[in-house]
Amino acid sequence: MKKRMIALTLILALAVAGLVGCTNTPAADTTDPSANAGTQGSSSAGNPTAGKTLSIALSENLVTLDPLDANNAPGYQPRNMCFDMLVESDHEGNYTPCLAESWTFSEDGTEITFSLRKDVKWHDGTDFTSADVVCTFQRLIDDPNLNIASIYWSLLTGVEASDDYTVTIQLSEPYAPVMNSLSVTAIIQKAQWEAEGESAFNNQNFVGTGPWIFDEWIDGQYVHVTKNENYWGDFDSYYDDVYLRFVLEASTAIAGHLNGDVQAYIASSGIAADNLGLYEGSEDTIEMVNINTGTVQYFGFQCGDGSVFQDKNVRLAFAHAIDRQSIADYVFGGQASITDSFAVESVIGYTEDAVHYDYDPELAQEYLSKSSYNGEPVVLVSNTGTQKSQESLLAVSDMLQAVGFNSSVEVVETATLTDLRATGDYDVFLVATMQENGEPYKYFNMRVLNDAHHSDFVDEELNAKILASNSEMDADARRELLEECVVLWSEDLVHFPLVRLSSTYAITYGVEGIELYQDGLFNFKYVTHE
């Protein structure tokens, strides 16, 4: 089996059945094809015989089956399991061959030519060829509103095949993060797309090349996939069936796990610390896996004309006034830690030279006293979707008031905060960010270079280095540029990290191959049993 980032060797517990009483999910009955499936054999001395069906509880609903329009963690799973990409990522900035055996860049970096595998079959038994790759990338060009197109392929200008197993994509300019883009772009079948278009996904009858074959999606309940017995790769799962179950209520998911209805609970951002105690007593059958993720909550300051945070001394006072360790320990129950940057160890550009701001109330008062701040109201705003936002902001507000700030707290709906950031109508906001596949391109370009959140702060030196990193195709040189960007970013103090989150997931012993990444994403493509 392919080497996975995190090997989870765990023992599978009981039979797979439909979850009863799930929020927004009807109780399972005999019409549910997964009910009572995969029942384990008799057990002695804690050594059960695992069933051939696996159920995994997820904390969000699926939105779409279209692999080129997926936009949330559950949506990525059918894509990852049923389709293949040209390359695969370890989510730390490294890439390995998948449908492409090898690739070369043109001298100016605007063309990438791929040599494709010749032994790949679609689920319907037909051959995979360069025509399928051309179809996929042409669709991205034709429909720039697709999530994958708009986020990852704005510089894509063309694609052409020179033979059945050689294909070239063209870019308008060199694009250093292109490998990341390739690793999230599922290749779709030309014949089916031309015959059925989007209805192939809407009617749930699409084919892929991956190790799992799609069966059905019951909205709000589950996705069911079956093993591809003729998968071209060197992976052969123990399981015949996998059910991805959408369980929005944490206590329901945990109850289902404890009684054997599911064998893993993979909540987006991890299981909340308040719910971990529900697993007490299950240590012999369930492994609690903790990942120190790259999800970082950070403050963004409004630095435009008339804003108190235009004065860097005010930003410095803010940073030194906050006891971040106490927030990590008490607000997050130890499920968080302090970081000096959004670029953690798994991110290209990580450096220990980022500026560290100690908790020092006296120094905070000193900075505030020599600043232009004169008691103006400062509103700390976050949204309901940011973990522990209200608790964190209330604690921070108390700390700020202790050094002389006139602060208050407001927690709003996600859409409302999006509007505030889009117009710059805020004093300070708190949100979370993570760098997919260890790639900081989106963060630096959207949030800093393009100032998407209208902080009205400009660092010309930092912007120049970000632009240079976008087109620097030498990996070592680009990493060095991004490290310099991270240092400048931390010195500017327009964004200030509050905490780095840890995520805990629960997996029954014996289940292997669930990939849990530092960037907060996960992957079930190579799931099997020990």
C-alpha positions in Angstrom: 0.0 0.0 0.0 1.2 3.5 -0.7 2.9 5.3 2.1 0.5 7.6 3.8 1.3 10.7 5.8 -0.1 9.4 9.0 -0.5 5.7 9.5 -3.4 5.0 11.8 -3.4 1.4 12.9 -6.6 0.8 14.7 -9.1 -2.3 15.5 -12.6 -2.1 14.0 -15.5 -2.7 16.4 -19.1 -3.6 15.5 -21.5 -3.9 12.7 -22.2 -1.0 10.3 -25.8 0.2 10.6 -27.8 3.4 9.8 -27.5 6.0 12.5 -30.7 6.5 14.4 -31.8 9.9 15.5 -29.2 12.0 13.6 -29.9 15.6 13.3 -31.6 16.3 10.0 -31.4 12.6 9.3 -34.2 10.1 9.4 -33.8 7.0 11.6 -32.3 4.0 9.7 -34.7 1.3 8.6 -34.7 -1.8 6.5 -34.8 0.2 3.3 -31.3 1.6 4.1 -28.9 -0.7 2.2 -26.3 -0.1 4.8 -28.4 -1.2 7.8 -27.0 -4.3 9.5 -24.3 -4.6 6.9 -20.8 -5.8 7.7 -21.7 -7.4 11.0 -18.5 -8.5 12.8 -17.9 -12.1 13.7 -17.6 -13.5 17.2 -14.9 -11.9 19.4 -12.6 -13.4 21.9 -10.0 -11.7 24.0 -10.7 -8.4 22.4 -9.8 -9.7 18.9 -13.0 -9.1 16.8 -13.4 -10.1 13.2 -13.9 -6.9 11.2 -16.9 -6.5 8.9 -16.3 -5.6 5.2 -18.3 -2.4 5.4 -17.0 0.8 7.0 -19.0 3.8 8.2 -17.4 7.2 8.8 -19.3 10.0 10.5 -18.7 13.5 9.2 -19.9 16.8 10.8 -21.0 18.6 7.6 -23.4 17.8 4.7 -22.3 17.2 1.2 -23.2 20.0 -1.2 -22.3 18.7 -4.7 -20.9 15.6 -6.3 -19.2 17.6 -9.1 -15.5 17.1 -8.4 -14.6 20.3 -10.2 -17.0 22.3 -8.1 -16.5 20.8 -4.6 -16.1 23.4 -1.9 -16.1 21.8 1.5 -14.4 18.9 3.3 -17.2 16.3 2.8 -17.4 17.3 -0.9 -13.7 16.5 -1.3 -14.1 12.9 -0.1 -16.2 11.4 -3.1 -13.8 13.3 -5.4 -10.7 11.8 -3.7 -12.1 8.3 -3.5 -13.7 7.9 -6.9 -11.4 10.1 -9.1 -7.7 10.5 -9.6 -5.6 13.6 -10.2 -2.5 14.0 -12.3 -0.4 14.3 -9.1 -0.9 13.7 -5.4 0.1 15.9 -2.5 1.4 15.1 1.0 -0.1 18.4 2.1 3.4 19.7 3.1 4.4 21.0 -0.4 5.6 17.7 -1.9 4.0 16.1 -4.9 4.1 12.5 -6.4 2.9 11.0 -9.7 -0.7 9.7 -10.0 -2.3 9.7 -13.4 0.8 11.5 -14.7 4.0 9.4 -14.6 6.2 12.5 -15.1 6.1 16.1 -16.2 8.4 18.8 -17.5 8.1 22.6 -17.4 9.0 24.8 -20.4 11.9 27.2 -19.9 9.7 30.2 -19.3 7.4 28.2 -16.9 4.2 28.8 -18.8 3.8 25.2 -20.2 3.7 21.8 -18.4 3.9 18.7 -20.4 2.7 15.4 -18.8 3.5 11.8 -19.7 0.4 9.8 -18.7 0.0 6.3 -17.4 -1.0 3.7 -20.0 -2.6 1.2 -17.7 -5.5 3.1 -16.3 -9.1 2.1 -16.8 -12.3 4.0 -16.1 -14.9 2.3 -13.9 -16.8 1.4 -17.1 -13.7 -0.5 -18.4 -12.6 2.0 -21.1 -9.1 3.4 -21.4 -8.0 6.6 -19.8 -6.2 8.8 -22.3 -5.0 12.4 -22.8 -8.4 13.2 -24.3 -9.9 13.0 -20.8 -7.3 15.4 -19.5 -8.0 17.8 -22.3 -11.7 17.6 -21.6 -11.1 18.3 -17.9 -9.0 21.4 -18.4 -11.1 22.7 -21.2 -14.1 22.6 -18.9 -12.2 24.7 -16.4 -11.5 27.2 -19.2 -15.1 27.2 -20.4 -16.6 27.6 -16.9 -14.4 29.9 -14.8 -17.1 30.0 -12.1 -16.5 26.4 -11.1 -14.8 26.4 -7.6 -11.7 24.6 -8.8 -11.5 27.0 -11.8 -11.9 30.2 -9.9 -9.7 29.4 -7.0 -6.9 27.4 -8.7 -6.8 28.1 -12.5 -7.2 31.8 -13.2 -4.0 31.7 -15.3 -5.0 28.6 -17.3 -5.2 29.5 -21.1 -5.1 26.3 -23.0 -4.6 22.5 -23.1 -3.7 20.2 -26.0 -2.6 16.6 -26.5 0.2 15.5 -28.8 -0.7 11.8 -28.6 -2.9 9.5 -26.5 -0.6 9.7 -23.5 1.1 13.2 -23.7 -0.7 16.4 -22.9 0.4 20.0 -22.3 -1.4 22.7 -20.3 -0.6 26.4 -21.0 -0.6 29.3 -18.5 -0.6 33.0 -19.2 2.4 33.4 -16.9 4.6 31.3 -14.7 2.6 30.1 -11.7 4.7 28.6 -8.9 1.8 27.0 -6.9 0.6 25.1 -10.0 1.4 21.7 -8.5 -1.0 22.4 -5.7 -3.7 23.2 -8.3 -3.0 20.0 -10.1 -3.3 18.0 -6.9 -6.9 19.1 -6.4 -8.1 18.8 -10.0 -9.9 15.5 -10.6 -9.8 14.2 -14.1 -13.2 13.5 -15.6 -14.1 11.2 -18.5 -14.5 12.9 -21.8 -17.0 10.4 -23.2 -19.4 10.8 -20.3 -19.0 14.6 -20.1 -19.8 15.0 -23.8 -22.8 12.7 -23.6 -24.3 13.8 -20.2 -22.6 17.0 -19.0 -23.4 18.0 -15.5 -26.3 15.5 -15.4 -23.7 12.8 -14.9 -23.2 14.3 -11.4 -26.7 15.5 -10.8 -28.1 12.1 -11.7 -25.4 10.3 -9.7 -24.2 8.0 -12.5 -20.7 9.3 -13.0 -17.6 7.1 -13.5 -14.0 7.7 -12.3 -10.6 6.0 -12.2 -10.2 5.9 -8.5 -10.1 2.9 -6.0 -13.8 3.4 -5.1 -16.9 3.3 -7.4 -19.7 5.7 -6.6 -23.1 4.1 -5.7 -25.5 6.8 -4.2 -25.9 10.0 -2.3 -28.9 10.4 0.0 -28.9 14.1 0.8 -28.4 14.8 4.5 -27.8 11.1 5.3 -24.9 9.4 3.5 -22.7 8.7 0.5 -22.1 5.1 -0.4 -19.1 3.9 -2.5 -18.0 0.3 -3.3 -14.5 -1.1 -3.9 -13.1 -0.9 -7.4 -11.8 -4.5 -7.9 -9.9 -3.4 -11.0 -8.2 -0.4 -9.7 -5.0 0.4 -11.6 -3.0 1.3 -8.5 -1.3 -0.9 -6.0 -4.0 -0.4 -3.4 -6.5 -3.1 -2.5 -8.8 -2.2 0.4 -10.0 -4.7 2.9 -13.4 -3.1 2.8 -16.0 -3.7 0.1 -18.2 -0.7 1.0 -17.7 2.6 2.7 -20.5 4.9 3.9 -19.8 8.5 4.6 -22.5 9.6 7.1 -23.5 13.2 7.7 -24.1 13.6 11.4 -24.5 17.2 12.3 -25.0 16.7 16.1 -21.7 15.8 17.8 -23.4 13.8 20.6 -25.3 11.7 18.1 -22.1 11.0 16.1 -20.3 10.0 19.3 -23.1 7.8 20.5 -23.2 6.1 17.1 -19.4 5.5 17.4 -19.6 4.1 20.9 -22.4 1.6 19.9 -20.6 0.5 16.7 -22.8 2.1 14.1 -19.8 4.0 12.8 -16.1 3.2 13.1 -14.7 6.8 12.9 -15.8 10.3 13.7 -14.0 12.8 11.6 -15.4 16.2 12.5 -14.3 19.2 10.5 -11.8 21.1 12.7 -11.9 18.1 15.1 -14.1 17.0 17.9 -14.8 19.9 20.3 -13.0 19.7 23.6 -16.3 19.8 25.4 -17.4 16.6 23.8 -14.2 14.5 24.3 -15.3 13.3 27.7 -18.1 11.4 26.0 -15.5 8.9 24.8 -14.4 8.1 28.4 -14.3 4.3 28.9 -13.8 3.5 25.2 -10.0 3.5 25.4 -9.7 -0.3 24.6 -11.6 0.0 21.3 -11.3 3.6 20.1 -8.1 5.7 19.4 -8.3 9.4 20.0 -5.9 10.9 17.4 -4.7 14.4 18.1 -3.3 16.5 15.2 -1.6 19.9 15.9 -3.1 21.4 12.8 -2.2 24.4 10.7 -5.5 26.1 11.4 -4.6 29.4 12.9 -7.1 32.0 14.3 -5.8 35.5 13.7 -6.8 39.1 14.2 -7.0 41.5 11.3 -6.6 45.3 12.0 -8.2 48.1 10.1 -5.3 50.5 9.3 -7.0 53.0 7.0 -7.2 56.8 7.6 -9.0 57.6 10.9 -8.5 54.1 12.3 -6.7 53.9 15.7 -4.7 50.9 14.3 -3.1 53.0 11.6 -0.6 53.8 14.4 1.6 50.7 14.8 2.1 51.5 18.5 -1.6 50.7 19.0 -1.1 47.4 17.2 1.9 46.6 19.4 0.0 47.5 22.5 -2.8 45.1 21.4 -0.4 42.3 20.7 1.4 42.6 24.0 -1.8 42.9 26.0 -3.1 39.5 25.2 -2.3 36.4 27.3 -2.6 33.9 24.4 -1.4 31.0 26.5 -4.3 31.4 28.9 -6.7 31.5 26.0 -5.2 28.3 24.6 -5.3 26.6 28.0 -8.7 27.7 29.3 -10.9 28.9 26.4 -9.8 26.0 24.2 -9.2 23.5 27.0 -5.7 22.8 25.9 -6.8 22.1 22.3 -4.7 25.0 21.0 -1.2 26.5 21.3 0.6 29.8 20.5 2.1 30.4 17.1 3.9 33.4 15.6 2.7 32.9 12.1 -0.1 31.5 9.9 2.7 29.6 8.2 3.2 26.6 10.5 5.9 23.9 10.0 4.1 22.2 7.1 3.7 25.4 5.1 6.2 26.5 2.5 7.8 29.6 4.0 7.7 28.5 7.6 10.5 30.2 9.6 11.4 30.5 13.2 12.4 34.1 12.5 8.8 35.4 12.6 8.5 38.0 15.3 7.2 36.8 18.6 5.0 39.1 20.7 5.2 38.2 24.4 2.3 38.8 26.8 3.6 41.9 28.7 0.8 44.3 30.0 3.3 46.9 31.2 4.9 47.0 27.7 1.4 47.2 26.2 0.6 50.2 28.4 3.9 51.8 27.4 3.1 51.4 23.7 -0.4 52.7 24.2 0.8 55.8 26.2 3.1 56.9 23.3 0.5 56.2 20.6 -2.2 58.4 19.2 -4.9 56.4 20.9 -7.2 58.5 23.0 -9.9 56.1 24.3 -11.7 55.6 21.1 -14.1 52.6 21.1 -12.7 49.5 19.6 -15.1 46.7 18.5 -13.7 43.2 18.3 -15.9 41.3 15.8 -16.0 37.6 14.8 -18.5 35.2 13.4 -20.5 32.3 14.7 -18.5 29.9 12.6 -15.2 30.7 14.2 -14.5 28.2 17.0 -14.9 29.7 20.5 -15.2 33.1 19.0 -17.3 34.7 21.7 -15.3 33.2 24.6 -12.0 34.3 23.0 -13.2 37.8 22.3 -14.6 38.4 25.7 -11.3 37.2 27.3 -9.3 39.4 24.9 -11.5 42.4 25.6 -11.0 42.1 29.3 -7.2 42.0 28.7 -7.3 45.0 26.5 -9.4 47.0 28.9 -6.8 46.2 31.6 -4.1 48.1 29.7 -6.3 51.1 28.7 -8.3 50.1 25.6 -12.0 50.9 25.4 -13.1 47.6 23.8 -16.3 45.7 23.2 -17.3 42.4 21.5 -19.7 41.6 18.6 -20.3 38.1 17.2 -22.2 38.0 13.9 -23.3 35.6 11.3 -20.7 34.5 8.8 -22.2 36.4 5.9 -22.3 39.6 7.9 -18.6 39.4 8.8 -17.9 38.7 5.2 -19.6 41.9 4.2 -17.8 43.9 6.9 -14.4 42.6 5.7 -15.3 43.2 2.1 -15.9 46.9 2.8 -13.3 47.4 5.5 -16.1 48.4 8.0 -14.5 47.0 11.1 -11.9 47.8 13.8 -10.6 44.3 14.5 -11.8 40.9 13.2 -11.1 37.4 14.3 -11.2 34.5 11.8 -9.4 31.3 11.1 -7.2 30.3 8.2 -5.4 27.2 7.0 -2.9 26.7 4.1 -4.1 23.8 1.9 -1.3 21.4 0.9 1.2 23.7 2.7 0.8 26.3 0.0 0.5 30.0 1.3 -0.3 31.4 -2.2 -3.9 32.2 -1.5 -3.3 33.8 1.9 -0.5 36.1 0.7 -2.2 37.0 -2.6 -5.7 37.4 -1.4 -5.3 38.7 2.1 -2.1 40.7 1.8 -1.2 41.6 -1.8 -4.8 42.2 -3.0 -6.0 43.3 0.5 -9.3 41.5 0.0 -10.4 42.4 3.5 -9.6 46.1 3.0 -7.2 46.7 5.9 -5.8 49.7 3.8 -2.3 48.8 4.8 0.4 48.5 2.1 4.0 47.2 2.5 5.6 47.7 -0.9 8.6 45.5 -0.1 6.4 42.6 1.1 4.1 42.9 -2.0 7.1 42.8 -4.3 8.4 39.6 -2.6 4.9 38.0 -2.9 4.8 38.8 -6.6 8.3 37.4 -7.1 7.3 34.2 -5.2 4.3 33.7 -7.5 6.5 33.2 -10.5 9.7 31.7 -9.0 9.7 28.1 -10.3 12.9 27.1 -8.4 11.5 25.4 -5.2 14.4 26.4 -3.0 14.5 30.0 -4.2 10.8 30.3 -3.7 10.9 28.9 -0.2 13.5 31.5 0.7 11.4 34.3 -0.7 8.3 33.1 1.2 10.3 32.9 4.4 11.3 36.6 3.9 7.6 37.3 3.3 6.6 35.7 6.6 9.1 37.8 8.5 8.0 41.0 6.9 4.3 40.0 7.5 5.0 39.5 11.2 6.8 42.8 11.5 4.0 44.7 9.9 1.5 43.3 12.5 -1.5 43.9 10.4 -2.5 40.3 11.1 -1.8 38.9 14.6 -2.1 35.2 15.3 -4.2 34.4 18.4 -3.9 30.5 18.6 -3.1 27.5 16.6 -5.8 24.8 16.9 -5.4 21.2 17.7 -7.9 18.7 16.3 -8.9 15.4 17.8 -10.5 12.6 15.8 -11.8 9.3 17.0 -11.1 6.1 15.0 -11.8 2.5 16.0 -8.7 0.3 16.4 -8.0 -1.6 13.2 -9.1 1.1 10.7 -6.0 2.1 8.7 -5.3 4.7 6.0 -7.5 7.6 7.1 -5.2 10.5 6.3 -5.3 13.4 8.7 -3.3 16.5 7.6 -1.9 19.5 9.4 -3.8 21.8 7.0 -7.1 20.5 8.6 -8.1 18.4 5.6 -8.5 14.6 5.5 -8.7 11.9 2.9 -10.3 8.4 2.9 -9.0 7.3 -0.5 -6.7 4.6 0.9 -8.8 3.5 3.8 -8.5 -0.2 4.7 -8.2 -2.5 7.8 -5.2 -3.7 9.5 
